[in-house]
C-alpha cells in the first residue's frame, strides 16, 4: 500500500479523505488488486491502484483476505466450541 500511495501522490492523486486513521482503504485496495479490473462505481481510484500494483501486491492482498477468513472461522468456532458468550469474569 505504501508503494501504491507513493506513486499515486507523485501523480497528484491523494488518499481518500474519508479514511483518516481507520485503514479501511487497505481492504479496498486489496479488493481492487484481487479483482484486477475496474469497477463501475467505487470510492477509491481503481485505475491508479491497478496501474501501480506490483505482483507482490497481489500476493499480499490474497494473504490478507485468506488470513482474515481463517481468523473469522476460528473466532466463530471458538465462540461456539468453548461457549465464550456465557462466561463472565
N, C-alpha and C positions, 0 to 999 in steps of 0.2 A: 504494500500500500504506500509506503514511504516513497518508493521509486516512482510509482504512478503519479502520486500527487506532486512530486518534484517536477516531473516532466510536464504535467498539466499547468503548474504555476509558471513554468517557462513560456508556455503558450498564452498565458494570460487567463487561464481558467482556474478559478479558486474553488476550494472545497465548499460543500453546501453550508449555508448559514444556519440551517435548521438543526445541524448536528454538532453543536458546540459542547464538546466534552462527553457526549454519550457514546460515541463509537458505533452507532448504527450503520453508518456509511460503509464500514468494513464489510458487513454482511451483504450490503447492496452491491459493493464492488465484486465480492466473491460470486454472487449470483450472476452478474453480468459476464464475468470471466468464464464461469462454467457453462453458461448458455451459449456463448460465442456468437451471438447475433444481436442486432439492435431490437429494442422493444418499441412498440408503437407509442406508449406513454410511460415515462419513467421520471424519477426525481433526481437521478444522477446522470452525468453526461456519458452515456454508453459508448458513443463513438470514440471519445478521447480515452476512455478506460481500455477499450479493446485495442486501440492504436498503440498504447504504451505498455500493455501487459506482456510479460515475458513468459516463456514456457514454465519456469519455476512458479510463477504466479498461479497458473492453472493447477499445478500440483498442490500448492499451499491452500488454494480455495477448496479443493477436494478434501484435503486432510481436515480443514476446519469444519466442513459440513459433516464428514464422517464422525469426527470426534464429538461434535455436538449431538448427533443422533445417538451414538453409543452412550453418551452421558445421560441423555433423557431416558433411554431404555433402562439403564441401571438405576436411575432415580425412581422410576415408576416401579420397577421390580423391588427395590429396597423399601419403598413405601408400603407395598402390599405384603411382601415376604416377611418383613420384620415389624410390621404394624407400627410404623413410626408416627402415624397420625394419632394414636391413642396414648402415647407416652406423655407424661407430664413430669417435668423435673422440678 
